[in-house]
Amino acid sequence: MNIVITGASKGIGKALATKFAQQGHNIAICARNFKPLNTLKEGLLEKYPNINIISEVADVSIKGDIERFANNILKEWKNIDIVINNAGIFIPGAIKDEDEKNLPLMIETNLYSAYYLTKLLLPSMIQAKSGHIFNICSIASFQAYPNGGSYSISKFALLGFSKCLREELKPHGIKVTHVMPGATLTDSWQGTELPIERFIPAEDIATLIYTQTQLSPSTVVEDIIIRPQLGDI
């Protein structure tokens, strides 16, 4: 299978890239910074030399970067089996006093990136009448919380986008799954004094997503809600 993953150099994206590479699948990955992305690519190719990896430095908040990434994928691969819109940014703050630049930045990164990349890759998937799109939303997509601010707004919007896609793509044989993790042990929590037991390992989310790709064509899990065992933070 050919798998597209945004924001793949760390956290959930890195865990997803590793999981699919372990299973022998080709991956197209992007991230903003060359060094961690290239380190991931080289490490995976060393372990799994028979897979194909497309790697692109891209800031997904910039439409032109998304277009370049998508065009390079379409030049290389005839078919795209799975798209995982994972890239995102979290800046805490309350609407009443956060920097007004937070909203457009998080809308561009968390919502527009998924919208533009999906639109660019969909024609190939529709032609094949198969495929699966995963949108990495959040518990914040349906539950507001203090200091969520523009992040929650962007994730609410991403879930709405994902639900619209689900309805539109039913007749085309393309599955859509909305993934809503709670607190996950990624760089967003760097510096926290909370014990690791309060977080979801990124690898657990990757395992859950991979499992969904093994279901029959007639079955789809629409919503995945995953929380730390001890509840939200």
C-alpha positions in Angstrom: 0.0 0.0 0.0 1.0 3.6 -0.5 0.5 5.8 2.6 0.6 9.6 2.9 1.4 11.1 6.3 1.8 14.8 7.1 3.7 16.0 10.2 5.7 12.8 10.2 9.0 13.7 11.9 7.8 13.4 15.5 5.0 12.3 17.7 2.0 10.6 16.2 3.2 11.1 12.7 6.5 9.5 13.4 4.8 6.5 15.1 2.5 6.1 12.1 5.4 6.2 9.6 7.3 3.6 11.6 4.2 1.4 11.9 3.4 1.3 8.2 7.1 0.9 7.3 7.4 -2.0 9.6 4.5 -3.7 7.7 6.3 -3.2 4.4 4.2 -0.3 3.0 5.5 2.7 1.0 5.2 6.0 2.8 5.1 9.7 1.7 6.1 11.9 4.6 6.5 15.6 5.2 7.5 17.9 8.0 8.8 21.5 8.4 12.3 20.6 9.4 14.8 18.7 7.2 17.0 17.1 9.9 14.5 15.1 11.9 12.6 14.2 8.7 15.7 13.0 7.0 16.9 11.1 10.1 13.5 9.3 10.1 13.8 8.5 6.4 17.3 7.1 6.6 16.5 5.1 9.7 13.5 3.5 8.2 15.2 2.7 4.9 18.1 1.1 6.8 15.7 -1.2 8.5 13.2 -1.7 5.7 15.2 -1.3 2.4 12.5 -2.7 0.2 10.0 0.1 0.8 9.7 3.4 -1.2 9.8 6.6 0.8 8.9 10.0 -0.6 10.1 12.7 1.8 9.4 16.4 1.4 10.2 19.4 3.6 6.9 21.3 3.7 5.2 23.8 6.0 1.6 22.7 5.7 0.3 26.1 6.7 1.5 27.2 3.2 -0.7 26.1 0.3 2.2 26.1 -2.1 4.1 23.6 0.0 1.1 21.3 0.2 0.8 21.5 -3.6 4.4 20.6 -4.1 4.2 17.6 -1.8 1.0 16.4 -3.4 2.4 16.8 -7.0 5.5 14.9 -6.1 3.4 12.0 -4.7 1.2 11.9 -7.8 4.3 11.8 -10.1 5.7 8.8 -8.2 2.6 6.8 -7.4 -0.3 5.8 -9.6 -2.5 4.8 -6.6 -2.8 6.3 -3.1 -4.3 3.9 -0.6 -4.3 5.9 2.7 -4.0 9.6 3.5 -3.4 10.6 7.1 -3.9 14.3 7.8 -1.8 14.4 11.0 0.1 17.7 10.9 -1.0 20.2 13.5 0.0 22.9 15.9 -1.1 23.6 19.4 -0.9 27.1 21.0 -2.8 27.4 24.3 -4.7 30.5 25.1 -8.1 31.9 25.9 -10.1 33.6 23.2 -10.5 36.8 25.2 -6.7 37.5 25.6 -4.8 35.2 23.1 -2.8 36.7 20.3 -5.2 37.3 17.4 -2.7 35.6 15.0 -3.3 32.3 16.8 -6.6 31.6 15.0 -5.4 32.0 11.4 -2.2 30.1 12.1 -4.0 27.2 13.6 -6.8 27.2 11.0 -4.2 27.2 8.2 -2.1 24.4 9.9 -4.8 22.2 11.4 -7.7 22.6 8.9 -6.6 24.1 5.6 -3.7 21.7 5.3 -6.0 18.7 5.4 -8.5 20.4 3.1 -6.0 21.2 0.4 -4.0 18.0 0.5 -7.2 15.9 0.4 -8.6 17.8 -2.5 -5.4 17.3 -4.5 -5.1 13.5 -3.8 -8.8 12.7 -4.0 -9.2 12.4 -7.8 -6.7 9.5 -7.9 -8.6 7.8 -5.0 -12.0 8.3 -6.6 -10.7 6.9 -9.9 -9.5 3.8 -8.0 -12.8 3.6 -6.1 -10.9 2.8 -2.9 -8.9 4.3 -0.2 -9.0 5.5 3.4 -8.6 9.0 4.8 -7.8 9.5 8.5 -8.1 13.0 10.0 -6.3 13.4 13.3 -8.7 15.5 15.2 -8.7 15.8 19.0 -10.8 15.5 22.1 -10.9 19.3 21.7 -12.9 18.7 18.5 -16.1 18.1 20.5 -15.3 19.2 24.1 -14.3 22.7 24.9 -11.9 23.3 27.8 -10.1 26.2 29.5 -7.2 27.7 27.5 -8.3 25.7 24.4 -9.1 28.9 22.5 -8.3 28.9 18.8 -6.9 25.4 19.0 -10.3 24.1 19.9 -11.9 26.2 17.2 -9.6 24.7 14.5 -10.1 21.1 15.7 -13.9 21.5 15.9 -13.6 22.7 12.2 -11.4 19.7 11.3 -14.0 17.3 12.7 -16.7 19.1 10.6 -14.6 18.8 7.5 -14.0 15.1 8.2 -17.7 14.4 8.7 -18.6 16.1 5.4 -16.0 14.0 3.6 -17.4 10.9 5.1 -20.9 11.6 3.6 -19.4 12.7 0.2 -17.2 9.8 -0.3 -19.5 6.9 0.6 -20.6 6.3 -3.0 -16.9 6.3 -4.1 -15.8 3.4 -1.9 -13.5 5.7 0.1 -13.5 5.4 3.9 -13.1 8.3 6.3 -12.2 8.0 9.9 -12.1 10.8 12.5 -9.4 10.1 15.1 -9.8 12.0 18.4 -7.0 11.5 20.8 -6.7 12.9 24.3 -3.4 13.9 25.8 -0.7 12.1 23.9 3.0 12.1 24.8 4.4 14.3 22.1 6.5 17.5 22.0 3.4 19.5 22.8 3.8 18.4 26.4 7.5 19.0 26.5 8.6 20.2 30.0 5.5 18.9 31.8 6.0 17.5 35.2 3.1 15.0 34.8 4.1 11.3 34.9 4.1 9.5 31.5 1.3 7.3 32.8 -1.1 10.3 32.4 -0.5 10.2 28.6 -1.4 8.1 25.6 1.7 6.7 23.9 1.8 7.8 20.2 2.5 4.2 19.3 -1.0 3.2 20.6 -2.7 5.6 18.2 -0.6 4.3 15.3 -1.6 0.8 16.2 -5.3 1.7 16.3 -5.1 3.4 12.9 -3.2 0.5 11.3 -5.8 -1.9 12.6 -8.6 0.0 10.8 -6.8 -0.4 7.5 -7.1 -4.2 7.9 -10.9 -4.3 7.9 -13.0 -5.5 4.9 -14.0 -2.9 2.3 -17.6 -3.0 3.5 -16.7 -1.9 7.0 -15.5 1.5 8.4 -14.9 2.8 11.9 -16.1 6.4 11.7 -14.9 7.7 15.0 -12.0 6.7 17.2 -12.0 8.4 20.6 -8.9 7.5 22.7 -8.1 8.9 26.1 -5.6 8.3 28.9 -6.8 5.6 31.2 -7.0 8.1 34.1 -9.0 10.6 32.0 -8.4 13.9 30.3 -5.7 16.3 31.6 
